[in-house]
Amino acid sequence: MPIKLTVPVAKVLAALLADPTGEHYGLQLMQQTGIASGTLYPVLTRLQNAGWLTARWEDEDPSDAGRPVRRYYQLTAEGAEQARTALAELRAQTAVGTPMNSTRPAW
């Protein structure tokens, strides 16, 4: 399933790729990206539905942890590859000096 690469999606992918084999949870990703939960969780759901992420609830008892239970997200091998490709294409499209940005005025 193709993923539309919006700014929030790009930020989330960049945060996940900072530790591509690690498990990440929502609050951590919100702090890293500056994205609010109302935007973050739909992005994570889309990435999971596309097969780019797996998700699991932590095993720890929330009363022992003194906080709500966490849901951990981890890039799949395919997801990490797709994320790297998508971000590289985005960088190439937005790079200063690309033909679209390097046209000079005739005057």
C-alpha positions as CSV (number, residue, x, y, z in Angstrom):
1,M,0.0,0.0,0.0
2,P,1.6,3.3,-1.0
3,I,2.1,5.9,1.7
4,K,1.5,9.6,1.0
5,L,4.6,11.4,2.2
6,T,3.2,14.4,4.1
7,V,5.4,16.5,6.5
8,P,4.1,14.5,9.6
9,V,4.8,11.2,7.9
10,A,8.3,12.3,6.9
11,K,9.0,13.4,10.5
12,V,7.7,10.1,12.0
13,L,9.8,8.1,9.5
14,A,12.9,10.1,10.2
15,A,12.4,9.6,14.0
16,L,11.9,5.8,13.5
17,L,14.9,5.6,11.2
18,A,17.1,7.2,13.9
19,D,16.9,3.8,15.6
20,P,15.5,1.5,12.8
21,T,15.6,-1.7,14.9
22,G,14.4,-0.1,18.1
23,E,10.9,0.0,19.6
24,H,9.3,3.4,19.8
25,Y,6.2,4.5,21.8
26,G,3.8,7.4,21.1
27,L,5.0,9.9,23.8
28,Q,8.6,9.4,22.7
29,L,7.7,10.0,19.0
30,M,5.6,13.1,19.9
31,Q,8.6,14.6,21.8
32,Q,11.0,13.7,18.9
33,T,8.8,15.0,16.1
34,G,6.8,17.8,17.7
35,I,3.6,16.2,16.3
36,A,0.5,16.1,18.4
37,S,-1.2,12.8,19.3
38,G,-4.2,13.5,17.1
39,T,-1.9,13.5,14.1
40,L,0.7,11.0,15.2
41,Y,-1.5,8.0,15.9
42,P,-3.3,8.1,12.5
43,V,0.1,8.3,10.8
44,L,1.3,5.2,12.9
45,T,-1.9,3.4,12.0
46,R,-1.4,4.1,8.2
47,L,2.2,2.9,8.4
48,Q,1.1,-0.2,10.3
49,N,-1.6,-0.9,7.7
50,A,0.9,-0.5,4.9
51,G,3.1,-3.1,6.5
52,W,5.9,-0.6,7.4
53,L,5.4,-1.0,11.1
54,T,4.6,-3.7,13.7
55,A,2.9,-2.8,17.0
56,R,2.6,-4.5,20.3
57,W,1.4,-3.6,23.8
58,E,4.1,-3.8,26.5
59,D,4.0,-6.7,28.9
60,E,4.5,-4.6,32.0
61,D,1.6,-4.0,34.4
62,P,0.7,-0.3,34.3
63,S,0.2,-0.2,38.0
64,D,3.7,-1.4,38.6
65,A,5.1,1.1,36.1
66,G,3.1,4.0,37.5
67,R,2.0,5.1,34.0
68,P,-0.3,3.9,31.3
69,V,0.6,0.9,29.3
70,R,2.7,1.6,26.2
71,R,2.2,0.5,22.7
72,Y,5.5,-0.1,20.9
73,Y,6.0,0.5,17.2
74,Q,8.9,-1.0,15.2
75,L,9.8,-0.7,11.6
76,T,9.7,-3.9,9.6
77,A,12.6,-4.6,7.3
78,E,10.5,-3.6,4.3
79,G,9.3,-0.5,6.1
80,A,12.8,0.6,6.9
81,E,13.8,0.2,3.3
82,Q,10.7,2.0,2.0
83,A,11.1,4.8,4.5
84,R,14.8,5.3,3.5
85,T,13.7,5.4,-0.2
86,A,10.8,7.7,0.4
87,L,12.9,10.2,2.5
88,A,15.8,10.1,-0.1
89,E,13.3,10.9,-2.9
90,L,11.8,13.7,-0.8
91,R,15.3,15.1,-0.2
92,A,16.1,14.9,-3.9
93,Q,12.9,16.7,-4.8
94,T,13.4,19.5,-2.3
95,A,17.2,20.0,-2.6
96,V,18.4,23.5,-3.4
97,G,19.9,23.6,-6.8
98,T,17.6,21.1,-8.4
99,P,16.6,22.1,-11.9
100,M,13.2,23.3,-10.7
101,N,14.8,25.6,-8.1
102,S,17.8,26.7,-10.2
103,T,16.0,28.6,-13.0
104,R,17.5,32.1,-13.3
105,P,15.5,35.1,-14.3
106,A,16.2,36.3,-17.8
107,W,17.0,39.8,-16.6
